[in-house]
Amino acid sequence: MLPMFFWAFVIGGLICVIGQIMFDVFKLTPGHTMSTLVVIGAILGGFGVYEPLIDFAGAGATIPITSFGNSLVNGALQEADQHGLVGVLTGMFEITSSGISAAVVFGFIGALLFKPKG
């Protein structure tokens, strides 16, 4: 069990290091960095590389934002097989809808409870 925790820490940490390098070296904004990591996850998922990474690293690969891109692609591909082009659009949101809904709800609650600086 200890190797599983070790590799989850290493892979998750490497994904975070990539994001930090994007901030510090390439001077990308948080939005650009997050979008780029989602696209990288989607590309890796489309080529079938991200699923073996999840099998190997567990939470180290499923917790970072790159996993969201992988989920979008997986949902689109699964539904495209069943429903064609319409399935591409509906499949992306079917699998990720709980995460998107939670972000909207908790963002709204946060906006009600706290005053923004500015």
C-alpha positions, 0 to 999 in steps of 0.5 A: 500500500505504501508504494501506491501512496508514494506514486500518487504523491509523485505523479500528483506533485509532478502535475503541480510542478508543471502548473507552477512552471507555467506560472513562474517561467511562462508567466501565464495567468491562472486561467491560462494555466488551468485551461492548458492543463485541462487541454493537456488532460483531454489530449492525453485522454484522447490518445489513451495515455491518461487512463493507464496513468490513473491506474498507476497513480490513483488519486495522484492523477484523478485529483488534479485538473488534468483529470477533468479534461480526461473526463470530458473526452471519455464522456464524449467518446462513450456517448459518441459511440451510442448517439453519434454527434449529439452524444459528443456534446451530451456525453461531456457534460453527463460525466462531469455534471456533478463537478460542474454543478458543485462548482457553481453552487459552492461559488454562489454560496461563497459569493453570498457569504463573503465580500470580495476585495476590490 
